[in-house]
Amino acid sequence: MSLSVVIVTYRSDRCIEAALASVRSELPAAEIVVVDNASDDETRAIVRSFGGVRLVEHEENVGFGRACNSGARHATGTRVLFVNPDVRIVSADPAELSGFGRACNSGARHATGTRVLFVNPDVRIVSADPAELSGSCPNGFGLLGGYLAGDPGSVPEDSLRGERHWLHDYVGQTFGLLRPREWHRSLGSGGANRPWIPGALLLVDKEEFLGLGGFDPRFFLYYEDKELSARYRKANLPIRTSPTLVATHAVSGSSRGDDLRIDLLGWRFLAWIEYLHISDGPRKARRATTLTRATWRLLSTVLAGLARAGLGSRAKRKDRQIKALLAFVDGRQADVESGLLGTFCPDAAAHLRGQP
Protein backbone atom coordinates (compact mmCIF):
# COMPACT_ATOMS: atom_id res chain seq x y z
CA MET A 1 0.00 0.00 0.00
CA SER A 2 1.12 3.55 -0.75
CA LEU A 3 -0.51 6.32 1.27
CA SER A 4 -1.39 9.90 0.39
CA VAL A 5 -2.65 12.37 2.98
CA VAL A 6 -5.04 15.01 1.62
CA ILE A 7 -5.68 18.20 3.59
CA VAL A 8 -8.17 20.84 2.42
CA THR A 9 -7.49 24.38 3.60
CA TYR A 10 -9.30 27.69 3.62
CA ARG A 11 -7.85 30.51 5.69
CA SER A 12 -6.06 27.89 7.77
CA ASP A 13 -2.82 29.71 8.55
CA ARG A 14 -3.36 29.33 12.30
CA CYS A 15 -3.35 25.55 12.23
CA ILE A 16 -1.98 24.09 9.01
CA GLU A 17 1.69 23.99 10.04
CA ALA A 18 0.95 21.91 13.14
CA ALA A 19 -1.22 19.55 11.07
CA LEU A 20 1.55 19.06 8.51
CA ALA A 21 4.12 18.48 11.24
CA SER A 22 1.96 15.78 12.86
CA VAL A 23 1.52 13.99 9.54
CA ARG A 24 5.24 14.16 8.79
CA SER A 25 6.04 12.84 12.28
CA GLU A 26 3.56 9.93 12.42
CA LEU A 27 3.35 9.02 8.71
CA PRO A 28 6.78 9.97 7.37
CA ALA A 29 6.48 7.91 4.18
CA ALA A 30 3.13 9.36 3.16
CA GLU A 31 2.70 11.76 0.28
CA ILE A 32 1.09 15.00 1.49
CA VAL A 33 -1.33 16.86 -0.79
CA VAL A 34 -2.78 20.20 0.34
CA VAL A 35 -5.74 21.56 -1.61
CA ASP A 36 -6.25 25.25 -0.89
CA ASN A 37 -9.62 26.85 -1.56
CA ALA A 38 -8.42 30.36 -2.48
CA SER A 39 -7.20 31.39 0.97
CA ASP A 40 -6.43 35.09 1.30
CA ASP A 41 -4.18 34.67 4.36
CA GLU A 42 -0.73 33.06 4.79
CA THR A 43 -1.89 29.46 4.33
CA ARG A 44 -0.22 28.90 0.96
CA ALA A 45 3.01 30.54 2.05
CA ILE A 46 3.18 28.30 5.12
CA VAL A 47 2.57 25.17 3.04
CA ARG A 48 5.27 26.13 0.53
CA SER A 49 7.79 26.87 3.27
CA PHE A 50 7.08 23.54 4.99
CA GLY A 51 8.53 21.70 2.01
CA GLY A 52 7.83 18.30 0.50
CA VAL A 53 4.14 19.02 0.05
CA ARG A 54 2.15 19.01 -3.19
CA LEU A 55 0.04 22.17 -3.20
CA VAL A 56 -3.09 22.30 -5.35
CA GLU A 57 -4.31 25.89 -5.64
CA HIS A 58 -7.95 26.60 -6.45
CA GLU A 59 -8.91 30.05 -7.68
CA GLU A 60 -12.16 30.00 -5.73
CA ASN A 61 -13.63 28.27 -2.69
CA VAL A 62 -15.16 25.14 -4.19
CA GLY A 63 -16.22 23.69 -0.84
CA PHE A 64 -14.83 20.85 1.25
CA GLY A 65 -16.12 17.83 -0.66
CA ARG A 66 -15.13 19.01 -4.13
CA ALA A 67 -11.68 19.97 -2.84
CA CYS A 68 -11.26 16.51 -1.28
CA ASN A 69 -12.17 14.94 -4.61
CA SER A 70 -9.59 17.14 -6.32
CA GLY A 71 -6.96 16.09 -3.79
CA ALA A 72 -7.76 12.41 -4.29
CA ARG A 73 -7.37 12.77 -8.05
CA HIS A 74 -3.98 14.47 -7.58
CA ALA A 75 -2.80 11.88 -5.03
CA THR A 76 -0.49 9.10 -6.21
CA GLY A 77 -1.14 6.70 -3.32
CA THR A 78 -3.45 3.72 -3.53
CA ARG A 79 -4.98 4.78 -0.19
CA VAL A 80 -5.98 8.33 0.71
CA LEU A 81 -6.25 9.64 4.26
CA PHE A 82 -8.36 12.80 4.50
CA VAL A 83 -7.21 14.98 7.39
CA ASN A 84 -8.72 18.31 8.45
CA PRO A 85 -6.21 21.16 8.93
CA ASP A 86 -7.28 21.46 12.59
CA VAL A 87 -6.52 17.77 13.21
CA ARG A 88 -3.29 16.66 14.85
CA ILE A 89 -2.31 13.04 14.35
CA VAL A 90 -1.14 11.70 17.70
CA SER A 91 -0.28 8.17 16.66
CA ALA A 92 -0.60 6.05 13.54
CA ASP A 93 0.65 2.61 12.61
CA PRO A 94 1.18 2.53 8.84
CA ALA A 95 1.74 -1.24 8.85
CA GLU A 96 -1.55 -1.85 10.66
CA LEU A 97 -3.45 0.57 8.44
CA SER A 98 -2.05 -0.94 5.27
CA GLY A 99 -2.97 -4.41 6.47
CA PHE A 100 -6.67 -3.72 6.92
CA GLY A 101 -7.68 -4.39 3.35
CA ARG A 102 -5.31 -7.34 2.91
CA ALA A 103 -6.30 -8.98 6.20
CA CYS A 104 -10.02 -8.61 5.55
CA ASN A 105 -9.72 -9.93 2.01
CA SER A 106 -7.56 -12.83 3.21
CA GLY A 107 -10.04 -13.68 5.94
CA ALA A 108 -12.90 -13.53 3.46
CA ARG A 109 -11.11 -15.97 1.16
CA HIS A 110 -10.57 -18.44 4.01
CA ALA A 111 -14.15 -18.14 5.29
CA THR A 112 -16.57 -20.90 4.33
CA GLY A 113 -19.77 -18.86 4.60
CA THR A 114 -21.43 -16.87 1.83
CA ARG A 115 -21.54 -13.80 4.12
CA VAL A 116 -18.58 -12.35 6.03
CA LEU A 117 -18.86 -10.10 9.10
CA PHE A 118 -15.65 -8.16 9.86
CA VAL A 119 -15.19 -7.58 13.61
CA ASN A 120 -12.29 -5.81 15.36
CA PRO A 121 -10.70 -7.83 18.21
CA ASP A 122 -11.75 -5.18 20.76
CA VAL A 123 -15.42 -5.36 19.69
CA ARG A 124 -18.04 -7.10 21.83
CA ILE A 125 -21.22 -8.06 19.95
CA VAL A 126 -24.23 -7.21 22.12
CA SER A 127 -26.99 -8.17 19.68
CA ALA A 128 -27.28 -9.24 16.06
CA ASP A 129 -30.08 -10.07 13.64
CA PRO A 130 -28.95 -12.92 11.34
CA ALA A 131 -31.77 -12.14 8.90
CA GLU A 132 -30.56 -8.56 8.52
CA LEU A 133 -26.93 -9.60 8.29
CA SER A 134 -27.68 -12.12 5.56
CA GLY A 135 -28.54 -9.25 3.24
CA SER A 136 -25.11 -7.64 3.47
CA CYS A 137 -21.83 -8.85 2.06
CA PRO A 138 -18.99 -6.31 2.33
CA ASN A 139 -16.63 -6.64 -0.59
CA GLY A 140 -13.91 -3.99 -0.68
CA PHE A 141 -11.95 -1.66 1.53
CA GLY A 142 -14.77 0.65 2.60
CA LEU A 143 -14.28 3.52 5.02
CA LEU A 144 -11.86 3.49 7.94
CA GLY A 145 -11.91 6.08 10.71
CA GLY A 146 -9.76 6.56 13.77
CA TYR A 147 -10.12 7.65 17.36
CA LEU A 148 -10.56 11.39 17.99
CA ALA A 149 -10.11 13.59 21.04
CA GLY A 150 -11.42 17.14 21.36
CA ASP A 151 -8.15 18.37 22.80
CA PRO A 152 -4.75 16.89 23.78
CA GLY A 153 -5.86 16.36 27.39
CA SER A 154 -9.03 14.38 26.69
CA VAL A 155 -9.50 10.67 26.07
CA PRO A 156 -9.82 9.73 22.37
CA GLU A 157 -13.22 8.36 21.38
CA ASP A 158 -14.17 5.95 18.64
CA SER A 159 -15.21 8.19 15.74
CA LEU A 160 -17.81 5.72 14.42
CA ARG A 161 -21.20 7.37 14.71
CA GLY A 162 -24.76 6.34 14.11
CA GLU A 163 -27.41 8.49 12.49
CA ARG A 164 -30.22 9.61 14.74
CA HIS A 165 -33.81 10.65 14.15
CA TRP A 166 -34.08 13.91 12.21
CA LEU A 167 -35.68 15.60 15.24
CA HIS A 168 -32.40 15.13 17.10
CA ASP A 169 -30.66 17.20 14.43
CA TYR A 170 -33.50 19.70 14.57
CA VAL A 171 -32.86 20.24 18.30
CA GLY A 172 -29.16 20.74 17.58
CA GLN A 173 -29.92 23.23 14.80
CA THR A 174 -32.23 25.26 17.06
CA PHE A 175 -32.06 24.85 20.82
CA GLY A 176 -28.47 23.64 20.50
CA LEU A 177 -27.53 27.22 19.62
CA LEU A 178 -28.20 28.13 23.26
CA ARG A 179 -25.43 25.81 24.45
CA PRO A 180 -22.42 27.76 25.74
CA ARG A 181 -19.42 27.21 23.47
CA GLU A 182 -17.31 26.15 26.44
CA TRP A 183 -19.56 23.12 26.96
CA HIS A 184 -17.82 20.54 24.79
CA ARG A 185 -19.92 17.84 23.22
CA SER A 186 -18.88 14.24 22.82
CA LEU A 187 -17.21 13.70 19.45
CA GLY A 188 -18.81 10.30 18.91
CA SER A 189 -22.23 8.78 19.29
CA GLY A 190 -21.34 5.14 18.82
CA GLY A 191 -24.04 3.59 16.84
CA ALA A 192 -24.93 0.71 14.60
CA ASN A 193 -27.92 2.60 13.20
CA ARG A 194 -26.82 3.80 9.75
CA PRO A 195 -23.14 4.12 10.78
CA TRP A 196 -20.99 6.88 9.35
CA ILE A 197 -17.44 8.20 9.72
CA PRO A 198 -16.55 11.92 10.02
CA GLY A 199 -14.54 13.31 7.14
CA ALA A 200 -12.08 14.98 9.51
CA LEU A 201 -10.04 11.76 9.70
CA LEU A 202 -11.01 9.24 7.05
CA LEU A 203 -9.05 6.58 5.16
CA VAL A 204 -10.30 5.33 1.79
CA ASP A 205 -9.09 3.26 -1.12
CA LYS A 206 -8.53 5.82 -3.88
CA GLU A 207 -9.87 3.77 -6.78
CA GLU A 208 -12.91 2.64 -4.82
CA PHE A 209 -13.62 6.16 -3.51
CA LEU A 210 -13.45 7.81 -6.92
CA GLY A 211 -15.33 4.91 -8.48
CA LEU A 212 -18.24 5.63 -6.14
CA GLY A 213 -18.13 9.30 -7.14
CA GLY A 214 -16.19 10.68 -4.18
CA PHE A 215 -17.86 13.24 -1.95
CA ASP A 216 -21.17 14.49 -3.33
CA PRO A 217 -20.43 17.86 -5.01
CA ARG A 218 -23.82 19.23 -3.98
CA PHE A 219 -22.52 19.81 -0.45
CA PHE A 220 -20.43 22.88 0.26
CA LEU A 221 -19.64 22.11 3.88
CA TYR A 222 -20.99 19.55 6.41
CA TYR A 223 -22.98 16.34 5.90
CA GLU A 224 -20.94 15.24 2.89
CA ASP A 225 -19.41 12.52 5.10
CA LYS A 226 -22.83 11.22 6.13
CA GLU A 227 -23.93 11.08 2.51
CA LEU A 228 -20.70 9.31 1.50
CA SER A 229 -21.16 6.73 4.26
CA ALA A 230 -24.72 6.12 3.07
CA ARG A 231 -23.45 5.29 -0.43
CA TYR A 232 -20.80 2.96 0.99
CA ARG A 233 -23.47 1.18 3.04
CA LYS A 234 -25.67 0.86 -0.04
CA ALA A 235 -22.70 -0.68 -1.89
CA ASN A 236 -22.29 -3.21 0.99
CA LEU A 237 -18.84 -1.86 1.81
CA PRO A 238 -17.53 -2.00 5.40
CA ILE A 239 -17.51 1.06 7.64
CA ARG A 240 -15.20 0.70 10.63
CA THR A 241 -12.62 2.36 12.85
CA SER A 242 -9.21 1.46 14.24
CA PRO A 243 -7.44 2.54 17.45
CA THR A 244 -4.18 2.40 15.48
CA LEU A 245 -5.09 5.86 14.13
CA VAL A 246 -5.47 8.48 16.88
CA ALA A 247 -5.77 12.25 16.54
CA THR A 248 -7.04 15.39 18.22
CA HIS A 249 -9.61 17.55 16.47
CA ALA A 250 -10.40 21.13 17.43
CA VAL A 251 -13.89 21.18 15.86
CA SER A 252 -14.23 24.23 13.58
CA GLY A 253 -10.71 25.20 14.60
CA SER A 254 -9.73 25.63 10.94
CA SER A 255 -12.46 28.17 10.32
CA ARG A 256 -11.77 31.86 10.62
CA GLY A 257 -14.54 34.40 10.77
CA ASP A 258 -16.76 36.34 13.13
CA ASP A 259 -17.23 35.19 16.69
CA LEU A 260 -20.85 34.26 16.01
CA ARG A 261 -19.82 31.60 13.42
CA ILE A 262 -22.72 32.53 11.17
CA ASP A 263 -21.32 31.13 7.93
CA LEU A 264 -20.60 27.76 9.55
CA LEU A 265 -24.01 27.52 11.18
CA GLY A 266 -25.76 28.64 8.02
CA TRP A 267 -24.04 26.10 5.79
CA ARG A 268 -24.63 23.40 8.39
CA PHE A 269 -28.36 24.11 8.18
CA LEU A 270 -28.42 24.10 4.36
CA ALA A 271 -26.40 20.87 4.23
CA TRP A 272 -28.74 19.23 6.75
CA ILE A 273 -31.78 20.09 4.63
CA GLU A 274 -30.00 18.86 1.51
CA TYR A 275 -29.12 15.57 3.22
CA LEU A 276 -32.66 15.14 4.56
CA HIS A 277 -34.02 15.62 1.07
CA ILE A 278 -31.66 12.94 -0.29
CA SER A 279 -32.01 10.43 2.54
CA ASP A 280 -35.58 10.90 3.78
CA GLY A 281 -37.38 12.64 0.95
CA PRO A 282 -38.64 16.13 0.10
CA ARG A 283 -41.60 16.09 2.47
CA LYS A 284 -39.44 15.67 5.56
CA ALA A 285 -36.89 18.21 4.29
CA ARG A 286 -39.63 20.76 3.67
CA ARG A 287 -41.05 20.16 7.15
CA ALA A 288 -37.61 20.54 8.75
CA THR A 289 -37.00 23.80 6.86
CA THR A 290 -40.26 25.36 8.00
CA LEU A 291 -40.00 24.14 11.58
CA THR A 292 -36.39 25.24 12.06
CA ARG A 293 -36.89 28.77 10.73
CA ALA A 294 -40.04 29.21 12.84
CA THR A 295 -38.16 28.02 15.94
CA TRP A 296 -35.30 30.45 15.27
CA ARG A 297 -37.80 33.32 15.13
CA LEU A 298 -39.44 32.18 18.38
CA LEU A 299 -36.08 31.87 20.14
CA SER A 300 -35.05 35.32 18.91
CA THR A 301 -38.24 36.86 20.32
CA VAL A 302 -37.72 35.20 23.71
CA LEU A 303 -34.02 36.09 23.89
CA ALA A 304 -34.66 39.69 22.89
CA GLY A 305 -37.19 39.96 25.73
CA LEU A 306 -34.70 38.53 28.22
CA ALA A 307 -32.03 40.95 27.02
CA ARG A 308 -34.36 43.93 27.38
CA ALA A 309 -35.15 42.78 30.90
CA GLY A 310 -31.45 42.93 31.74
CA LEU A 311 -31.12 39.18 32.34
CA GLY A 312 -27.58 38.82 31.09
CA SER A 313 -25.33 39.54 28.15
CA ARG A 314 -25.48 35.92 26.96
CA ALA A 315 -29.14 36.31 25.95
CA LYS A 316 -28.25 39.42 23.96
CA ARG A 317 -25.38 37.66 22.20
CA LYS A 318 -27.46 34.59 21.38
CA ASP A 319 -30.23 36.81 20.04
CA ARG A 320 -27.71 38.53 17.74
CA GLN A 321 -26.47 35.14 16.60
CA ILE A 322 -29.92 33.81 15.73
CA LYS A 323 -30.92 37.05 13.97
CA ALA A 324 -27.70 36.90 11.94
CA LEU A 325 -28.36 33.25 11.11
CA LEU A 326 -31.85 34.11 9.85
CA ALA A 327 -30.31 36.89 7.77
CA PHE A 328 -27.76 34.44 6.35
CA VAL A 329 -30.45 31.99 5.30
CA ASP A 330 -32.58 34.79 3.85
CA GLY A 331 -29.48 35.95 1.99
CA ARG A 332 -28.95 32.49 0.56
CA GLN A 333 -32.59 32.55 -0.55
CA ALA A 334 -31.82 35.78 -2.43
CA ASP A 335 -28.72 34.09 -3.88
CA VAL A 336 -30.90 31.26 -5.11
CA GLU A 337 -33.26 33.65 -6.85
CA SER A 338 -30.35 35.51 -8.47
CA GLY A 339 -28.42 32.34 -9.34
CA LEU A 340 -25.45 33.17 -7.08
CA LEU A 341 -25.78 30.04 -4.94
CA GLY A 342 -24.63 27.99 -7.90
CA THR A 343 -24.93 24.22 -7.69
CA PHE A 344 -24.51 23.88 -3.92
CA CYS A 345 -27.42 22.42 -1.94
CA PRO A 346 -29.92 22.69 -4.84
CA ASP A 347 -32.68 20.81 -3.02
CA ALA A 348 -32.28 22.91 0.12
CA ALA A 349 -32.45 25.97 -2.13
CA ALA A 350 -35.76 24.75 -3.54
CA HIS A 351 -37.16 24.37 -0.04
CA LEU A 352 -36.05 27.91 0.82
CA ARG A 353 -38.14 29.08 -2.14
CA GLY A 354 -41.05 27.02 -0.86
CA GLN A 355 -40.98 24.64 -3.80
CA PRO A 356 -41.81 20.91 -3.37
N, C-alpha and C positions, 0 to 999 in steps of 0.2 A: 504494500500500500504506500502511495505517496500522498502527502497531506498538504493542502493549501488552507490558510486561514484568511477569511474575508471579513473585513471591517468596513462598515459604512459610516461615513462621518458627515456631519453638518454643524458647523460652528462648534467644533469639538476640541478647540485648542487647550482647554483646561484639563482634559483627561486623556487625550490620545497617546501622549508619550508614555504614560504609565501603562496603558493597555499594550502598546507595542513591546515595552520592556518585559512585561509578564509573559507574552507569547514567546519572545526570543529566549527567555530564561527557561520556560517549562517545555517548549516545543522547538528546540533549536534547529531541527532539520526541516521545519515546515516552511513552505513558501508563504510570504505575507503579501496579501493584496488589499490595498486601501482604496475604496471607491468614495470619492468626495463629491457631495451634492452641492457644488457651487458655494462653498464656504467663503464668507467675506472677512474672516479673521485670520489667525496665523496657523490654522490647521495644516494647510498644504506645506508651508515652510517647515513646520515641525516634522512632518512625515519625510520630506526630502532630506532634512538634516540627520534624521535617524539612520538612514542608510540601509541598503539591502531590502527595500520595500518597493513593490510595484504599485505605482500610483495611477489610478484611473480617474481622470478629471472630467466631471460633467459640467456643462455650461449652465445648467439650471437644476433646481431641486426636483428630482424625479420621484421622490418618495423612497421609503425604506425597501419595500419589496422589489421594486424595479431595479434599484441599485444593487441589491443582493444578487439578483439574476445576472446583472452585468458583471459583477465580481466573479460569479461562478463560471461564466463563459470565458473570462480572462484567465481563470486559474488553470494551472497545468496539472494539479494533483488529481488522483482518482477519487479522493475523499475531500470534502470541503467542510471546514468548521466555521460557522458564522459566529462572530463574536462582536457584541456591542462595544463601542468605544469607552463606555463607562464600566466595563467588566474587567476585572483583574483575575487572570488565571493563577490560582494558588498552587495547584498540583495537577499533573496530567501524566499518564503513563502511555506513551505512544505505542509500545508493544501491545498493551492490553487493548487499546482502542483499535489498532489495526487488526487484532485477532477476532473482533466481534463478528464480522461478516464471515470469515473463514470458519470459525468455530461453530456458528449456527448452521452454516451450510453443511459442514462435516457431520454435525449431529443429525441433521435432517436426512442425510444420505444413509446413516447407520440405523435410523429409526425404522421400525417395521410397520407403523401405523400410516394411514392415509392422511392424517392431520397431525401437525407438530405444534406443540405449545412451548415457546421459549420462556424459561424462568431463570432469573438470576439466583445465585446460591444464597443470597441474603433475603430472598422473598419467602413469605409464609402464606400459602393459599388459605384463605378463610372460607370462601365459598366459590362454587363453580357450577355452571349449568352445562352439562355435556351436550344437550341439544343445541344450545347457542354456539358452543365451541365448534361443533361439527360443521358449522357453516363458514368457518374461517380457516384459511390455510396460508399463513405468511410465506412469501416466497421472494426474498430480496433483502436488501440491507435495512430499509426503512429509515426511521428517525431515531437518533440517539441524543439524549440530553445528559446533563451532568447534575451536580449538586451545587446549589447556589446559597450564598449567605448575603444578607442585606448590608453588612459591614464586616470589616476584618475581625471584630470581636464577637460576632454571633456564630451560632452553630449552623453549618450548611444544611440545607433541606433538599430532599429529593425534588427535582423540578418538574416531575410528572404531575400533571393536573388533570382534573376531570371537569367537563362542562357541567354547569348548573342550570337550573330553570331560568328562563329569561327574566323573570321578576327579580332574581338575585342581582343580575346585572343592572336592572332598572333602579334598584335601591342604591347600588354603587354610583350610578350616573346622577342620582338626585340627592338623597339624604347623605350619601357618602361624601358629598362636598363639604358637609359640616364637620367632618372629622379633622381634628387638628393635624397638621402636617407632621408634627413630632411623634404622633402615634403611628408606629410602623406596623404595617400589616404583614402577615405571614406570606412568604413568597410562593408557597405551594399549597395546593388543596387536595393532594393525594389523588385518588379517584380512578375508578375503573369505568365510570360513566363517560363515554365519548372522550377518551384520553387525548391529551395534546401536550406538546412540548413548546415552551417559550422560545422565540427566535433569538433571544439574547445570547444563548449558548447552545448551539444546535449543530450536530454532525450529520452529514448526508453523504450518500454516494453521488458523485457529480452526474454521471450518466443517467442514473435513475431519477434524480431530482429534476434535471432539465427535461428528461423524457416525460415526466408528469406535468411539465409546464412551469416548474419553479413556483415562486410566490405569485399569487394572483395579482396582476397589474392594476386591478380596480381599486386596491387599497393603497392609500397614501401612507398611512401610519396606523399601527395597532390592528389587531385581529387577523392580520395576514398569516400569523402562525397557527391560529385556530383553524382557519380555512385550509391551510396546507395539510395539517394533521387529519382533517376530515377526508381529504382526497387520498391520503396514504391509507387511512382505515378502509375506505371504499375499495382500494386496490389490494386489500388483504396483506398490507405490509406492516411489519412490526413497529411498534412505538414503545421505546423503553429508555431507561436511564442507567448510568453507571457511576459508582462512587470513585472510579479511577479518574474522573474529570471533575475538578472542584474549582469554584471561582466565587468571587464576591461581585455583587451587582448593585451599584448605587442607582436605583430605579429613577429614570428621567435625569440622571446626572449628566448625560451628554447633551441635554437640551438647554440652550441659553435663551432667555427672553425675560418677559416681565414676571414679577413675583407672583402674579395671580395665575400663571400658567394657562392662559386662555387658549392659545393655539393648540396645546397638547390636549386639553379637555375637550375642545371643540372637535378635533379630528378623532378623538376617541369615541365621541358620540356618533359622528357620521359613520365611522368604521363599524360600530356596533349595529347600527341600523342596516348597513350594507350586508353584514354577516347574517343578521336575522332574516333578511329578505332571501338570501341564498339558502340558508339552512332550514328555516322554518316557514318560509313563504311570505308573500306580500301582505297578507291580512295581519299577521302578527307584527311585522315591521311597521306597518301603518299605525297599528294600535300603540306600539311602543313609542313612536315618534310623537303622537298626540299626547299621550300620557306624560311623557318626560317633559315636554315643553310646558304643559299646564302645571306640572309640579314645580318646575323652576319658577314660574311666575308666582305661585302660591308661596314658596319659600322666600322669594324676594320681598313680597308684601309683609310677611311676618317678621323677617329680619330688619326691614326698614323701620317697622314699628318699634322693635326692641331697641334699635339704635337711637331713634328719636326719644325714647324713654330713658336714655342714658344708661342702658344695661350692658355696657362694655364695648370696647373697640373691636372685639372679634366679630360681633354681629354686623357692625358697619363694614368691616373688610369682606366678610362672606357675602353680604348684600352686593357690594361692588363686584365681587367675582361672578356671582350669578347673573347680574345685569350685563356684565361684559360678555359672559358666555352666550346669553340670549342674543346680544348684538352680533357676536361672531356667527352664530347659526343663521340669523337673519341676513347677515352679509353674504354668507355662502349661498343663501337662497337667491339673493340678487346676482351673485356670480353665475348661478345656474341659468337664470333668465337671460343673462348677457353672454353666456357661453364661456366665461372665464374659468369655471371650475374644471373644464376639460373633461377627461375621461375618468377622473377619480370618483369613486362612490356614486355611480350613475343611478343605482336604484334608490339609495338614500336621497339623492337629489330629487328624484321623482316624488318621493314621499314628502319632501319639504314643500314641493309645489302643490301637494294635495292630490297627486295623481295616483291611480290604483297600481 
